[in-house]
């Protein structure tokens, strides 16, 4: 029988409460996931306007229905060799510390469910840049998924720099 959680005189099945959905995407040969609640939409790559004197991982901005959205190339952010964008390259619009940004990734894969128990904390595997943003590693079928904390993809200082460019 599944464990239950009591909250405000309501009983919840622990399995339902502990499962979360993640948007998964590929960068190089690895799979990553972010909480589906933080991913607003996925866009095909569009025309990018370059902005001079920005951080190296900032590829520019796009106009998303009248809103200027800064773009982060996740390959550069994670120190992975750049490659030319292709027809699979997409932009995941995400809320990072209350700042709407686009994450440029090699491809989007799927929306999956994982329980908290399926995600193992592995801070000793991550590089220095990734260490803060990696929540853990989970399994989806035969694939390992590196689960990211979206709010830790950018530091507070980086968010301020981006906001002051708007």
N, C-alpha and C positions, 0 to 999 in steps of 0.2 A: 504494500500500500504506500503511495507517495506521501512524503512529508507535507505537512500543511503549515501555513503561516497565518497567524491571527492578527488582524489589523482593523482597528475601529469597528469591532464587533462583526467583521466580515472574515470569512475563511477563504484563503486562496490556496490552490494547489501549488506547492513549491516549484514543480517543474515549469508551470506557466510563468510564474514570477521570475524565475532565474534564467529563462531563455531570452535571448536578445537576437535581433536581426542585424546583419551586417551587409553593407554593399562591399563586394569584393572586386578587386582590380589587380592587374598585373603590371609590374615594373621589372624589366629584364626577365629573369626566369623565376621570380618570386611572386607570391600572392599576398596581398594585403587586404585588410578589411577595416572599415570605419562604421560606427553605429549608424544605422539607416536613418535615425531621427536627425542626425546632423547633416546628412546628404540631401540637398533640396532637389537637385535634378542632375541629369547627365546630358551633356551636349556633344554633338559632333564638333570636331575642331573647326573653328571659324577664323576669320581674319583677326590677327593680333596687332594691336597698336603698340609699338615699342616706346618705352618711357626711358629717357636717358638718366644716367647716374642713379640707378636703382641697385638693390642687392642682386648678387649674381644669379640667384635662383628665380628672381622675378622676370618672367618673360615678356611682360607688358600688361595691357588691359584689354578688355572687350566691353562692348556696349550690350548689356543684357536688358532688353526692353526699357531703355532709358536710364539704366543704372550702370555706372562704371564699375567693373569688377576686376580687381587685380588677379593675375595668374601666377601660380607657383608651379615651376617644373619640378615634379617630385624626383626625377632622376638626379637633377642637380642638387636638390635639397638633401638627398640621401648619399651624395657623393658617388653616384653611379654614372658611368660614361654616357655622355649624350649620344643620341641617335636622331636621325631625321624623323620627323613626324610622318605618319602614314595614315591610311584610311581607317585603321583601328584605333588611332590615338583619339582620346576623348578628354573632355573637361568635366570634372565632377564639381558642381557648385556646392560648397559647404560653408557652414557657419563656424568660424574659428575665432573664439574669444569675442563674440558678437560682431565680427567683421565678416562680411560675405566675400569669399575668395573662390577662385577656380583652381582646382588641382589638375594639372596636366599629367595624365597617366598613359601607359602604353595601350591598355584596353580595359574595358569594364567586363567583369565575368558574370556575376550573379548576385542575387540576394540570398543569403543563407541564414539559418538559425543555429546558434550555439548556446549552450548553457554556460554559466559562469564556471562550473566545474570542469568544462571541456577546455578552458583557456588556462594554460600554465604560465606562471610568471617566470620570465627568463631574462632578467636584466643583464646577466653576465655574457649573453650572446651578442648583444647589440653594440654597435659602434657608439662613439661619444655623442654624435649628433642624434642618432636614433634612440639612444638609451632612454631619454626622457619621454619620447613620443610613443615608445612601444609599451603596450599594456601587457602583452603576453603572446603566446603562440597557441592557436587552436587547430583542430582538424576538421576538415570538411571532406567527407569521402576519403579519397586517397591523397588529398592535397593538404599541406600545412599552410595555415593562414596566419600572417603576422598581423595582430590586432593593434591598431593605432589609436591613441588618444588624440583626437583632432585638436583640442585646445593646446596641446603641447607641440604642435607642428611649427608654431611660431612663438617666439618669446614675446613678452609684454613690450619690450623695446622695439622689436621688429613690427609689431602691430601698430605702435605709435608712429614709426617711420612711414608705414604705408598710409595710415590715416592722414598724415600731414601732407601727403602728395596729392590727395583728392581735391 
